[in-house]
């Protein structure tokens, strides 16, 4: 079995393991786990319900040797939790960046002056590129893992994510395929699934707070659990290059197509007058609340308020929201979506660019009492053609509510 197929399913070994136990302006040359200077107090042997994400995380941990265990299991801190990015790890460390230049953004992109900060409309003050906190990820990479360990990690990922086609685990697998595709079509060793990282922050068990962190280029999974329940599924970053359908690892892939189509349908459902009211005055060339923009939610809400929409239009807004919520485990997704539905009348929709959401600088935002979702079309980095960045945040439960 090839390494590329190991995250495409759960062989019998994973089932057996499950039953064994309860945007910065600069890059850095720090290694992935440079912040870990002392032994973690976290443990991976506490009580955990059979089949839970915590129990499966413990099972994954037991497959690792002592060196990898020390790197993957860290104390739960905000400093470690916020170390996610949309950039490949090699660009965060400087290893994949010739000349030490800025990473992750095309130079001289249309509608955006050089140096404009991530997510800012054109003409904003100078800042750094999209990419995050300026620190490399913590944890261990898929490239560090053997087949048995990858199988155990697959079980954790599947338990933590949703089962809908084109979303959840299926979307993640397609995103891993996308990075393999980039590596084979001009990206080189900086790209590929071996460059994705996993970390367990805190003690995975039925009491206390811990986080399952997984991510790499264009992907961040940050599920925070408190006393055995999901306390927060955000920040959640999803992007992909290429956006158009491509063949890789024996299948046709187009991750984020479900999300893009839902947003396009939502905008298409608005009347001409509603579209005008929702249109943003500025051009947005990236996300406002991308990596490194934690707890920086705007005070003022803009756009069309959902309470003014018809029942059919509200359904389209909720359907767009669902394409992010359904990235988490199905039972958790139902709970979160029910909350967002109750808050829908106080939720706003705004956009800029074109409503097809296919052109560079096309942008859409959903902003509610809790939910915050952005979708932004970017110019290609490795390949020609546009590709999306998107982020789902929650005004109350980002990082499970942890702010410092």
N, C-alpha and C positions, 0 to 999 in steps of 0.2 A: 504494500500500500504506500503510495507516495505521500510526502508531507502535505502536498497541496490538497489532498482529499481528506485529510484527517479531521478538518473542521467542517466537514459536510454531513456528518452524522454521528450517532453514538453507538459504537460497537458494544458488544456484550460486556466488555471490561468495565465500561463506565457504569453500567447498572450494578455490577458487583462492588465497585468502589463506593457507590452511593449508599450501600447498606452497611458500610464498615464503621459508621460513627455518626454518634449523635452529632493683551497684545503688546508685547514688549518692543521697545525701540532697538534692542540689541539681542544678539544671540549670545550663548555662553559656551565655554569650552568645558564646563563641568560634566562629568560622566553621569549616567542615568540615575544612580543612587548616591550622588555626592553628598546629599544632605544627611545621609544616615551615618552618624558618627558614633553612635552608641547602640548597644543591643536593645532591641525592642522589648517592651513589656507585654506585647500582645501574645496571645496563645491561640493555638488551633486545635484544642482538645476539650473544649467546654461542651455542655449539653446543647444539642441541636436536633431539631425534629428531623426524622428520617425523610430523605428526599428534598429537604429544604435547600435553599441556596447556601446557607451556612454549612450544612452537613456536606454538601458537595464541594464547597470550598475547602473544608477540612480534608476531604478525601483527595483532592488535587494536591494540597500541601504535603500529604504523606507520600506522594509519589516522588517528591523532590529530594535531592541530596541536601546536606546541611548547608552548603554554600548558597544554593538557590533558595532554601527556606529562609535564610537570614536576609536575603535581598527582597523576597516577595512579601513577607509578613512584617509590616511596620506599624508603629503606633498610629492611632487615629488622630490626625492633626489637620487643621485647615491648611497649614503650609504645604502638606503633602497632597491633600485633596485637590487643591487648586492647580496642581502641576499637570495640566492637560493642554493640548494644543491641536490645531488643525494641520500643523506642519509635520513632515517626516522627522523622525528622531535625529537623523543625520544632519538636518538643517538646524535643529535646536542646539546641537552640540558643536556645530561648525564643521563637522567632519565631511558633510556633503555639500559644502558651499564654497566653490572656487573663489579665491580672492578675499574671502571674509565679508562679502557684500551682504546687503539686505536680502532676506529670504522670503519666499512665499508669495510675492506679488509681482505681476508684470510691471516692467518699467514704463512710465509714461502712459498708463492706461487712460482711455478716453473718459472725459468727464471727471477726472480726479487729478489734482496737481501732485507733483512729486512730494512725498513726505506727509500727505494728508493721513490722519489717523484712521485705523480700521473702523468702518461703519459711519464715518463722518460724511456729511454731504459735501459736494465739491465746494472748495473755497474755505474749508475749515482750517484751524490752526495746525501747524506742523506737529507731527507725532510719529509713531512707529508703524511698522507694517502689521498686517494681520498675523496672528500666530500664537499669542498668549503671553504667559508670565515671564518669558525670557529664561526659563529654566527647563531643562530636559526632564523627561518623564521619570518617575520612580518605578521600581519593580524589576521584572525580568521580561525578556523578549521571547516571542515564539521561536526565534532562532536558537534560544538556549535550551529548548525542550526536545525531549525524545518522544517517540510515538506514544508510549503509554501515558506520558504526562500531557501531551496534546489531547488525547482522548478524554482524560479526566477534566481538562479545562473546557472542552466542548460541552460536557455535562453541566458545568457551572453556567456557561453562556446560555445554553438552551433553557435552563431553569429560570434565569434572570430576565429573559426576553420573550417577546410574543411569538405566536405561531401563525399570524396572518401572512398570506402570500405577498411578497414584495415588501414586507415590513419585519420588524423584530429580528429574529435570528436569520431568516432568509435574506433580509437586506444586508446584514453584517457579512454574511458569506459572500454576497455579490460585491460588497465593498472590498473585501480581501482579494477577490478575483480581480477587481479593478486595479489594485496596487500591484498585483503580479503582472497585469497587462502593461502598466506604466513601466515597470522594471524591464520588461522585454521590448518595449517600444520607445526607447530613448532616455528613460529615467535612470537606468543602471542600478547599482546596488543600494542606492539611497531609498529605493521603493521596493515593495513586496511585503507579503504577509509576515515574513520573518522579522520585520522591523516594527511589529505591533507589540505592545507591552501590557502586562497584567500586574496588578498589585492588590494585596489585601491589607486594608488599613484598619487596624483594630482587631479585636478577637471575634472571629466568625462564630457566633453562638446565639442562643435564644435570649440572652440578656445583654444590656449595654448597647453601645452604638459602634457600628463598623461599616466599612464601604468596600464594595467590589468595584474595582476600577479597571477598565480595559479600553485601550485605544491606540491609535496611530494616525497616519495621514488621513485626514478628513473624517475621523471617527473618535468620539469620546462617549464611553458608557460610564456613568457615575451613579450607581445605585447605593443609597445609604439606608441601612437597616437599624432600627431601634427596637429592642426587646422582641426580636423575631419578626417584626413587620416592616414593610417598606415605608420609610419615612420621607424619602425623596428620590426621584428618578432623574433629577437634573442637577447641573447642566448636562445637556445631551446634544452633542454636535453631530451633524450628518452632512457630508458633502461627497462629491465624487468627480473624478476625471478619468475617462471621458464620460460625458453625460449620455451621448448617443449609445444605442445598443451595440454590444461587442461580444465576441466569442472568446471565452477563456475557461480553462479547466473543464472542458466538455459540456458547457452550457451557454445559453444566450443570457447575457446580463444587462440590466439597465436599472441599477439601484437609484433611488430617489425619483423614478418616474411616477410612482404612485403619489408621492408628495407633491410634485410639480403639477400633476394633472388635477389634484384636488384643489390646489390654490387657483389654477387657471379656471376651473369650473366655478369656484366661489366668485371670482372677479367677473366672469362672464354672466353670472346670475344677477349682477347689480344693474340698475337702470343707468342711463346716461347721467342723470342728475346725481344719483348716488355715487357713481364713479368720480364725478367732479368734486363732490364733497369729500371723498376719501383720498383724493390725489394729494400727495405731498409736494410741497413747493420746491424742495431740494432734490438733487440727484444723489442717490445712495449707491456707492460703489462697493460696499461690503457691509458686514453686520455691525450694528450698534453695540450689541452685548455679546460679542465673540469672546474667545479666550482672553483672560487677563482683565475682563471688565466685570468683575464679580460685584454683586449687590449695588450696581450703578443704574438701577431702573429709573427712567425719566419720571419726573413728577407729573407732568402734563400729558394727558392722553389726547391723541389726534386721530382724525378720520371719521368714519361713519359709525355711530353707536348701534349695536345690534338690536336694541329695543325698537329702533325705527324700521327694522327690516320685516319682511313677510315671513311666515312660517317656513316657506320653502327656502328662502334665502338664509334663514337661521340654520336650517339643516345643512346647507352647504358650508357654512362657517364651522359648524360642529364636526362635519366630515373632514375638513382640513385639519382641525385640531386633532382628531382621532388618528391621523396618519403618524403623529408623533407619540401620542399616548400609547398606542398599540405596539410601540417598540418594546415596552416592558411586558412582563408576564401577564397573561390574559386576565387573571383574577384581579391583579393590582390595577390593570388598565381600566377595568370596569368601574372601580372605585374612584379613580382620578377623573375619568371622563364624566361621571355623574356629578362630581363637584363642579367641573367646568361648565356643565350644562346648566346647573343652578345659577351660575354667575354670568350666563351668556348675555342677558339683557344689558349688563354693565360692561360688556366687552366691545372693543373698537377694532375696526378694520381699516388699514391704510395701505397705500401703494405708490410706486413711482415707476417711470420707464414705460414699458408696454405691458398690457394685461395678459399677453401670451406667456410671459415669464420664460422666454427663450433667448432674449437678447441681452448683451452685456449691459449692466447697470439696471436691469429689471429687478424690482424689489417689492416685497409684500410683508406686512406685519400684522399680527393679531395680538392685542394687548388687553388683558382683562384684569379683574381684581387679583387673580392668581396667575393665570397663564400668560406667558410671553413667548411668541414664536416669530422668527424672522426667516425669510428665504431670499437669497441674493444671487444673481447670476454674475459669474466672474469670467474674465478672459482666460484662455488656456495657459497653463504653465509649461507642461511637458509637451502637450499636443495642441494643435490648432482647434478652434471651436470653443464655445462657451461651456462652463460647467458651474454647478450650484454649490454654494455654502448655505448651511442653515443651522439654526440653533433653537432648541426648546429650553426655556428657563421657567422658573416658578418664583413669583415674588415672595412666597412664604416658605417654600420647601427646597430651594436650591441647597445642595449639600446637606439635606436633611434639616435645614434651618441653621446650620453652623455658619457663623460669620467671622470668627477669629479663633 
